[in-house]
Amino acid sequence: MPSQNRTPTRCKLHLFAARALLGVVLGLCALPAAAQEVIEGKAILAHPAGRAVVEAGKLLEAGKLAEVKKASTTDVREEWAATSAADQKVESDEAAKSAPAANVLEAEIARGGILTNYGDSAMLRTESADGNSSIIAFVVLDAGKWKVTAGPKTIDTTPIEETAPPIEGAAILEHEIGKAVVAFAKEIAAGKFDAADALRSGPARAKRAADSAEERKESDAYWKSTLPAPAVLADQIRTGGKITFVGEKAYLSVSQNVVTPNADGSTSYTSSSMSVPFALEGGKWRVAD
C-alpha cells in the first residue's frame, strides 16, 4: 500500500495525531522560530511531558493505540472516533510495530534525548548512537496536562545508497514510473482494481490474491482513499515529486506543504507525504505493493 502521512498543526504546534498507516514516517511539521526551553537526557524522564511519552510508548508496544488516542486532545479523539474500525486496526498494528520497546525508549531518552518545549506543546527526539534510527513524539499541554498527540515512533534513518541519480518534478511524468503511477491512479479512481493489479509486480499480485475477499476490499478502499485522482497526482508530482533508485527497487515520494492563515491570526501548516514503492520486473517498473 502507499505510505501516507499528513500532519496538520497550528503555529504553536497543536498537533492532530499523525496519520501514519503502514510504516509511514511521522511528518515533521513547521515549528516556531524559537523554543522556550530545551531539556536533555535524564531530566526529560522527570518532566511530565517526558513521562507522558514513556507511558504512551508502553501502551503502543502493547497494541493499545486506542488508549493513547482516547487520552489525547479533543482533536485527536475526534479524528480517532471518525476513523473506521478497519483503519483503526491497521494503525494500531503499525503503531505497535514502530513503537520502541519501553526499556529502549527510556534508555535512549536518558542517553541523548532532546525535549524541545514551546510552552503549550513540545517535541521529543532521540537519535541512536550509530545514527541509523531516531525516536520521535509530539505532546501538547491541554488543560494543565501533557498529552501525546503522535508517537513515540521509531524511524529508520539508515542512509540509503542510491544506485542512480534521482528524478524530480515534472521529469518524473516522462519516466516509466511516472506514467505507471498515473495509469495506476486512473484505474484505482475508476474502481477497476483488477485492472490496477496488472500494473503491480508479481509478488504484489500474489499477496493480493492470497488475501481474503474482506482484506482485498479494505486494501482497495485504502488505495482509493489515499491515492489522489490522476490529474491531481500529476500536479503534485510536478511540484513535490521525487524518485530514488536502489538497485531494482525505486521509491516515488510526493510531498506537499500548505500554509493557511486562520481567522484568529494564527497560521496552520499542513504537511503531507506519500510514497509508492516500485520494482523492476522483466525490464518494466511495476507497483510493488
N, C-alpha and C positions, 0 to 999 in steps of 0.2 A: 504494500500500500504506500501511497505517497506520505512522506513525513511532513507534518504541518505544525506550525506554531504561530500563535497570534497572541501578543502581549500588549493589551491596552493599559495605559497609565495616565494619571493626571500629572501635572508638573511636579507635585510633591511625592510622586511615586505611590499613589493609591492604586495598588495593582489588583486587577482581576487575577484569578488563578490562570497561569499559562496553560493553554490547551495543548498538551504535549502528548499526542497519540502516537503509539507505536515507535518509540525510540527517538522522539524528536528532541533536539537540544532546546533548552529553555532560551527564549529570546531575551537579549539584554535591551531594556528599554532606555530611552533618553533619560539621563539623570540630571539633577540640579547641578549648577556650576560648582558649588562649594558645599562640602559636607560640614555638619555641625560638630561631629565627633567621630573619631576613628578608634576602635577598640581592637586590641590584638591578642592572640594567643589565649592562655588560660583565663584571662579576665572576661572573655566572651562567655565562658561557661557559667560565670557568676551573674551575668547580665540577664534580665528577664527575656530579652529578645533571643539571646543565645539559648536559653533554657527552652524556650518555645520551639525553636528549630530542632533541638535534640529530641524533645518529646514527639514532635511531628515525625521525625525520622524513625523512631521506634514503631509508630503506628503504620507508616508506609511500608516498612520492612515486613510487618505482619499482615500486609494486604488490607489495611484498614484506611484507605484513602477517604472513604465516606466520612469517617470520624474527623479527619483533618478538615475536610470541606465544611462540615456542619459546625465546626468550632471556629471557623474563619469569619471574615467580614460579610456584611449583608450582600455585597456584590457577588462574592464567591459562592455563598449559599444559594442565591437565586440562580446563578448560572448552572450550578450543580443540579438543582432541582429541575431545571429545564432540559437537562441532558437525558437522552434516552437510556433505558436500563442497559441496553447492549453497549452503548458508548461508555457508560459508567464502568462496566466490567472491563472493557479494553483499557481505559485509563487506569483503573485500579491495578490491573495486571502489570502494565508498563511502569507504573509508579513503584510497585514492589520490586521490579527488576532493576530499576535505575537508582533506587534508594541505597545509600551506603549503609553497611552494617552499623548498628548502633555504636559498637566499640570503636570502629574505624572512624565514624563521624566525630566522636568526642576526641579521639587521639589526633586527628587531622586538624581540628579546630585548635586544640591546645598547642600543637606543633607550629602551625603557621597560619591560623585563621585570621581573617580581617573582617570586622563588622563595621560597615560604614553607616552611621546613624544620622539621618536627616531630620530628626526631631519627631516627626509623626510617621516615619517609615524608615526602613533600613534594608541593606543588602549584606548578606553573609557570603563570603567566598573563601575557599581554600584552594591550594594548588599542591599536588603531590610532590614529593621530593625529587622524583625523576622528571617532573614537568609533563607527564603524559596523561594526567587526569585532573579534573577540578570538581569541587562540590560547590553548588550554588543554591541559595534560598533567598526568598523575599519575605519580609514581615511588615506589618502595619500596626501602629498604635491606635487601637479602636476602643473608645470608652474606657480608657485607662489600662487596657490590657494589650500586650503584644500578641498578634495573631498571624499565623503563617498563611500567606496567600499563594505561594508557589515554592515547590521543592520541599525538603532538600533533595537534590538530584545530582548524581554523578555523571560527569560529562567526559567523554574520551577526547583528549586533546593531543593524542599521539600524532606527530607530524606525518602527513601523507606524502609519499614520494610519487609525484605525478610523472607519468611516462610520456606525456605530450603536452604542448602548450595549451592552456585553457582557451576557451572560446567564450566571448562575452557579447551581450547585447544583440543587436539586430542580426549579426553574423550567424547567430545560432539558428535562425529561421532558414538559413541557406544550407545548414548542415543536415545530414540524415537524421540526427537525433531530434533536432527542432521540428522537422517535418513529421517525424514519427509521433512526437508527443502531441502535436496539434491534431493529427489524424486520430490519435487515441482519444483525445478530449472530445472530438466530434462524435465518435461512437458512444462514448460514455454519456454525453449530454443527451443523445437521442435514445438512451436506454438500450442500446444494442450491445449488450455486454458480451455476448458470444462473438460478435464481430470484433470487439475490442480485444478479445482473447487471442485473435490471430496475430496481433501486434506484440504479444508477450513472448518471452523466452520459453523454451521447453520446460524447465523446472517450474516456472511461474504458472504455466498452463496446467502442469501436473498437480501442483499444490491446490489450485482452484478446483480441479476435477475431483480431488480427494476430499474436499470439504463437503459437509452435509448441505442439503438444499437451504437450510436456515442460515448456515455460515456464509454460503455464497450470496444469499440475499443481503445479509448485513454488510459483507465486504463490498458488494456492488453499490449499496446505498452510501457507504462511506466514500467510495471513489466519487460518486456523483455529487455528494455534498462538498467534497474537498477540492476537486479539480475545477478550475474556472471554465466558463464557456470558451470555445476555441478562439474567438476574436479577442476576448478579454485576456486569455492566457498569452496570446501572441503579443499583445501590448505590454503585458507585464514582463515578458521575456526581453522585449526591446529595451526596457528601462532598468530592469534589475536581474537579468538572467546571466547565468554562468555555467559552463560545462567544464568539469575537471575529469581527466582521464587517468586511470590507474590500471595499466595492463589492458585486459579485455573487459574491464568494467569502466563505466562512466557515470557521473552524477550530475544531473541537471538541477541546479538550485535557482529559485526565483525569490527575490526579496523585495518587499515594498515597505516604505516608511511614509506615514501620513501625519502631518501636524494640523490639528484643528483647534481654533480658538473657541473657548467656552463662554457662555453668557455671563458667568461670574468673574471673568477676567483671567481665569487660569487657562492653561493650554493642555490639550490631550494629545498624547503621542500614541500612535498605533503602529507597531512593527509586526509584520507578518512574513513568514518564510515557508517555503515548500520545497521539498526535494524529491525527485523521482529517479530511482536507480535504473541503469541500463546495462545490458550485457551484449557483447559481440558474439553472435552465433551464426555460423555459416556465412560469415562475411557481412552480416547485417546487424545493425543495432536494434535491440528489442527491449521493451519494458521488462525489467527484471523482478517485478513484484505484482 
